[in-house]
Amino acid sequence: MKLSYDQVKHIAWLARLGLSEAESEKFSFQLSNILENFEVLEEIDTTNVPPVTPSIPQQNVFREDRIAKSYPQNAVLANAPRQEENCFKVQAILE
C-alpha cells in the first residue's frame, strides 16, 4: 500500500506533528514500506498455528481494592488556595 504525500500530511496533522516538506516525502516512503511488509505478512496462512501463550507465569501486580475511610472534605479543602461550592476552584484551561 503506497501512502500519498497528502495522506502523510493528514497523519502528521492528526498526531500534531509539524513536518517539513522533506520529512513528509521521507516518511511517505518509509511508511509505505512498513505497510507493504504487513501486506506480505497477511498472505501467510495461520489457520493451524496455535495462539502463543506467555513463557513466564503472569500475576496481577495491582493491590486488592479495599474500602477505607477518606479524608473529611473540609480538611482537604482547607489546603485549597481557592474553593467554590465545596470544590477546588481552578483556572480554566480550555475554551
N, C-alpha and C positions, 0 to 999 in steps of 0.2 A: 504494500500500500504506500503510495507516494503522497506525502503531505505537501500541499501548496504553500507558497510564501504567505498568503492570506490566512491560511489555517494556523500556521506557526504564530503569526502576529496575534490572532484571536486567542490561542492558548496562552501566549505570554500576557495578554491583557487579563485573562481570567486568573492567572497566577500573580497578577500585579507585578510583572517583571518589565522593566524598561530595557528593551533590546535595541541595539543599533541595527542598521541595515545589514552589515556584515555578519553580525551574530545571528540574525534571523535567517540568512542564507545558510550559514553553517549548521544551525540547529535543524533547519528543514531537511538537510541531507542526513544528519545524524539520526534524527527521529524516524525518518523514512526507513533507514537501515534497521533500526530496532524493530519497527513494525513488520518489516519483511522477515526478520528472524522468527517472530511469533507466528507468522503465516506458515513457515516451514514446520514449526512445532505442531500446529493444528492439524497437519496432514498425517501425523503419527497415529496409528491405531492403538488405543489404550484400553480396549474393551476387556481384555483378560489380565490387565495389570491390577493387582490388589492395591488398595489405598495404603499409603505409608503411615506407619504408626511411630510414635516417638520412641527413640532409642534409650532414653532415660526416663525413669518414673516421674510423673508430674504430680505436684501437690499444690494445694491452694495456699498462697502466701499472704492472704488477707486475714485479718483478725476476725473473730466471730463478732457479729453485731450484738451489742448489749444495750439495754435500756439503762440510762443513768440520768441523774439529776442534772439539769442545766443551770447555768448561772442565772440569777434573777435579772430580769430585763432592766430594772432601774440601775443595777450595779454595772451592767455592760454599757448602758447609755451614759453613765457618769463620765466615761472616758471619751465620749464623742465631742469633737470641737463644736459641731452644730447638730441639732436634732429637731425633728418636726413630727408631731403626731406619734410619739413613741418609736420613731425610726431614725436611723442615721440620715442626715441630710448631706448629700454630696453634690458637687458641681456637675452639671450635665455635660456629657462629652459627645453626645450625638444630637443631631438636629431634630 
